[in-house]
Amino acid sequence: MERDPMPLQRIEGEIVRERHGFAFPMRIAGTAQNVQVIIDDDALVVTTSMLAGDELRTQLEADLPALEFLAAEKFDHGRATADGVVLISASDVLGFLN
């Protein structure tokens, strides 16, 4: 059964530091509905040594296009929470790289 994809689009929004990661909004294409994307700190250090503080934000900004793509893929495959959150973990990044 083929389903209609609902890709996510980048929107202007603040990247907010959360307890164990960063969060930013993305919009479901063709709608006014947003989802929250949360990138776990561990997802940012999968391919680099342990980073801290400002280094994590710098890594996030460098990887943002790939992380947005990964978030859109997860959302498109129905892997968001019921309240519209897409969580990106280290295992997601490792699966994406392999």
GROMACS elastic network, one bead per residue, 0.5 to 0.9 nm:
[ bonds ]
;  ai    aj funct       b0    kb
    5    76     6  0.59517   500
    5    77     6  0.85562   500
    6    28     6  0.62312   500
    6    29     6  0.62314   500
    6    30     6  0.83419   500
    6    72     6  0.83737   500
    6    75     6  0.78093   500
    6    76     6  0.58653   500
    7    27     6  0.84571   500
    7    28     6  0.60478   500
    7    29     6  0.57183   500
    7    72     6  0.56199   500
    7    73     6  0.75772   500
    7    75     6  0.74058   500
    7    76     6  0.60602   500
    8    26     6  0.60139   500
    8    27     6  0.54058   500
    8    29     6  0.55976   500
    8    34     6  0.86130   500
    8    35     6  0.83993   500
    8    68     6  0.81047   500
    8    69     6  0.83051   500
    8    71     6  0.77277   500
    8    73     6  0.84385   500
    8    75     6  0.75503   500
    8    76     6  0.80649   500
    9    26     6  0.56152   500
    9    27     6  0.51371   500
    9    28     6  0.62371   500
    9    29     6  0.58997   500
    9    68     6  0.82052   500
    9    72     6  0.77816   500
   10    13     6  0.86762   500
   10    25     6  0.77366   500
   10    26     6  0.51762   500
   10    27     6  0.65539   500
   10    68     6  0.73794   500
   11    25     6  0.69390   500
   11    26     6  0.56460   500
   11    27     6  0.64784   500
   12    25     6  0.80796   500
   12    26     6  0.84226   500
   13    24     6  0.64642   500
   13    25     6  0.61820   500
   13    26     6  0.82028   500
   14    23     6  0.83288   500
   14    24     6  0.61926   500
   14    25     6  0.78207   500
   15    22     6  0.65200   500
   15    23     6  0.56639   500
   15    25     6  0.80361   500
   16    21     6  0.86345   500
   16    22     6  0.55508   500
   16    23     6  0.51921   500
   16    24     6  0.64106   500
   17    20     6  0.80616   500
   17    21     6  0.61939   500
   17    23     6  0.65353   500
   17    57     6  0.85811   500
   18    21     6  0.50944   500
   18    22     6  0.52397   500
   18    23     6  0.66491   500
   18    38     6  0.84191   500
   18    40     6  0.89314   500
   19    22     6  0.80692   500
   20    39     6  0.84498   500
   20    40     6  0.58860   500
   20    41     6  0.57316   500
   20    42     6  0.83871   500
   21    38     6  0.67413   500
   21    39     6  0.54124   500
   21    42     6  0.80356   500
   21    43     6  0.87451   500
   21    44     6  0.88282   500
   21    56     6  0.87265   500
   22    37     6  0.81991   500
   22    38     6  0.56448   500
   22    39     6  0.52419   500
   22    40     6  0.66709   500
   22    41     6  0.74117   500
   22    57     6  0.81362   500
   22    60     6  0.82258   500
   23    36     6  0.66511   500
   23    37     6  0.54588   500
   23    39     6  0.62696   500
   23    40     6  0.87860   500
   24    35     6  0.85549   500
   24    36     6  0.58319   500
   24    37     6  0.53954   500
   24    38     6  0.67290   500
   24    39     6  0.86301   500
   25    34     6  0.62824   500
   25    35     6  0.56880   500
   25    37     6  0.58980   500
   25    38     6  0.87890   500
   26    33     6  0.86926   500
   26    34     6  0.55277   500
   26    35     6  0.54808   500
   26    36     6  0.64345   500
   26    37     6  0.70012   500
   26    68     6  0.82462   500
   26    71     6  0.89459   500
   26    72     6  0.87556   500
   27    30     6  0.84100   500
   27    31     6  0.73091   500
   27    32     6  0.69010   500
   27    33     6  0.58482   500
   27    35     6  0.61662   500
   27    36     6  0.87860   500
   28    31     6  0.57175   500
   28    32     6  0.71498   500
   28    33     6  0.57915   500
   28    34     6  0.59738   500
   28    35     6  0.72725   500
   28    72     6  0.89736   500
   29    32     6  0.81023   500
   29    33     6  0.84440   500
   30    33     6  0.87468   500
   31    34     6  0.82649   500
   34    84     6  0.77889   500
   35    80     6  0.88064   500
   35    83     6  0.83421   500
   35    84     6  0.50024   500
   35    85     6  0.57002   500
   35    86     6  0.72090   500
   36    84     6  0.64039   500
   36    86     6  0.62545   500
   36    87     6  0.84822   500
   37    68     6  0.83356   500
   37    71     6  0.68916   500
   37    84     6  0.86352   500
   37    85     6  0.57901   500
   37    87     6  0.60176   500
   37    88     6  0.74694   500
   38    71     6  0.89646   500
   38    85     6  0.72096   500
   38    86     6  0.62131   500
   38    88     6  0.60954   500
   38    89     6  0.86242   500
   39    42     6  0.83205   500
   39    43     6  0.66268   500
   39    44     6  0.77727   500
   39    60     6  0.84090   500
   39    67     6  0.80091   500
   39    86     6  0.85279   500
   39    87     6  0.61800   500
   39    89     6  0.64834   500
   39    90     6  0.89472   500
   40    43     6  0.53859   500
   40    44     6  0.71767   500
   40    87     6  0.74134   500
   40    88     6  0.60619   500
   40    89     6  0.53105   500
   40    90     6  0.72812   500
   41    44     6  0.53509   500
   41    45     6  0.69191   500
   41    51     6  0.88264   500
   41    56     6  0.72906   500
   41    89     6  0.79128   500
   41    90     6  0.81689   500
   42    45     6  0.53637   500
   42    46     6  0.64324   500
   42    50     6  0.87880   500
   42    89     6  0.65449   500
   42    90     6  0.52969   500
   42    91     6  0.89467   500
   43    46     6  0.56130   500
   43    47     6  0.86747   500
   43    88     6  0.68226   500
   43    91     6  0.74604   500
   43    92     6  0.76522   500
   43    93     6  0.61336   500
   43    94     6  0.83735   500
   44    47     6  0.75700   500
   44    48     6  0.78029   500
   44    50     6  0.88892   500
   44    51     6  0.82358   500
   44    56     6  0.68377   500
   44    59     6  0.65030   500
   44    60     6  0.65142   500
   44    63     6  0.81295   500
   44    89     6  0.86130   500
   44    90     6  0.74017   500
   44    93     6  0.84952   500
   45    49     6  0.60988   500
   45    50     6  0.58116   500
   45    51     6  0.66061   500
   45    56     6  0.80978   500
   45    59     6  0.83173   500
   45    90     6  0.79360   500
   46    49     6  0.77752   500
   46    50     6  0.86167   500
   46    90     6  0.61642   500
   46    91     6  0.87399   500
   46    93     6  0.73716   500
   46    94     6  0.72359   500
   47    94     6  0.87195   500
   48    51     6  0.78198   500
   50    56     6  0.89670   500
   51    54     6  0.84148   500
   51    55     6  0.56575   500
   51    56     6  0.56924   500
   51    59     6  0.85256   500
   52    55     6  0.54859   500
   52    56     6  0.55502   500
   52    57     6  0.86705   500
   53    56     6  0.56751   500
   53    57     6  0.71353   500
   54    57     6  0.51991   500
   54    58     6  0.62318   500
   54    59     6  0.86525   500
   55    58     6  0.50158   500
   55    59     6  0.61353   500
   55    60     6  0.85627   500
   56    59     6  0.50852   500
   56    60     6  0.61201   500
   56    61     6  0.86554   500
   57    61     6  0.61520   500
   57    62     6  0.85797   500
   58    61     6  0.51916   500
   58    62     6  0.62332   500
   58    63     6  0.86658   500
   59    62     6  0.50674   500
   59    63     6  0.61132   500
   59    64     6  0.83395   500
   60    63     6  0.51350   500
   60    64     6  0.56438   500
   60    67     6  0.82636   500
   61    64     6  0.50509   500
   61    65     6  0.83038   500
   62    65     6  0.78419   500
   62    66     6  0.89004   500
   63    66     6  0.55748   500
   63    67     6  0.61028   500
   63    68     6  0.86377   500
   64    68     6  0.59406   500
   64    69     6  0.84852   500
   65    68     6  0.51638   500
   65    69     6  0.62433   500
   65    70     6  0.86859   500
   66    69     6  0.50407   500
   66    70     6  0.61849   500
   66    71     6  0.86263   500
   67    71     6  0.60881   500
   67    72     6  0.85746   500
   67    88     6  0.78592   500
   67    93     6  0.82325   500
   68    71     6  0.50079   500
   68    72     6  0.61750   500
   68    73     6  0.86127   500
   69    72     6  0.51174   500
   69    73     6  0.62230   500
   69    74     6  0.87099   500
   70    73     6  0.50429   500
   70    74     6  0.62042   500
   70    75     6  0.85803   500
   70    88     6  0.78452   500
   70    92     6  0.79924   500
   70    93     6  0.79435   500
   70    96     6  0.74938   500
   71    74     6  0.51540   500
   71    75     6  0.61111   500
   71    76     6  0.84704   500
   71    86     6  0.63058   500
   71    87     6  0.76726   500
   71    88     6  0.69047   500
   72    75     6  0.50877   500
   72    76     6  0.59378   500
   72    77     6  0.85828   500
   72    86     6  0.86295   500
   73    76     6  0.50375   500
   73    77     6  0.62731   500
   73    78     6  0.88004   500
   73    79     6  0.85966   500
   74    77     6  0.52032   500
   74    78     6  0.64591   500
   74    79     6  0.50570   500
   74    80     6  0.69529   500
   74    86     6  0.71913   500
   74    87     6  0.86659   500
   74    88     6  0.86270   500
   74    92     6  0.89600   500
   75    78     6  0.51037   500
   75    79     6  0.52581   500
   75    80     6  0.55555   500
   75    84     6  0.89454   500
   75    85     6  0.88616   500
   75    86     6  0.66646   500
   76    79     6  0.74069   500
   76    80     6  0.88022   500
   77    80     6  0.84494   500
   78    81     6  0.85889   500
   79    85     6  0.89783   500
   79    86     6  0.70122   500
   79    87     6  0.85511   500
   80    83     6  0.79347   500
   80    84     6  0.59011   500
   80    85     6  0.54153   500
   80    87     6  0.72115   500
   81    84     6  0.53424   500
   81    85     6  0.51571   500
   81    86     6  0.65516   500
   81    87     6  0.82424   500
   82    85     6  0.74413   500
   87    92     6  0.89301   500
   88    91     6  0.81409   500
   88    92     6  0.60140   500
   88    93     6  0.74107   500
   89    92     6  0.52362   500
   89    93     6  0.65955   500
   89    94     6  0.88140   500
   90    93     6  0.51618   500
   90    94     6  0.61723   500
   90    95     6  0.85630   500
   91    94     6  0.50284   500
   91    95     6  0.60148   500
   91    96     6  0.84743   500
   92    95     6  0.51227   500
   92    96     6  0.61337   500
   92    97     6  0.87015   500
   93    97     6  0.62043   500
   93    98     6  0.87317   500
   94    97     6  0.51230   500
   94    98     6  0.62793   500
   95    98     6  0.52945   500
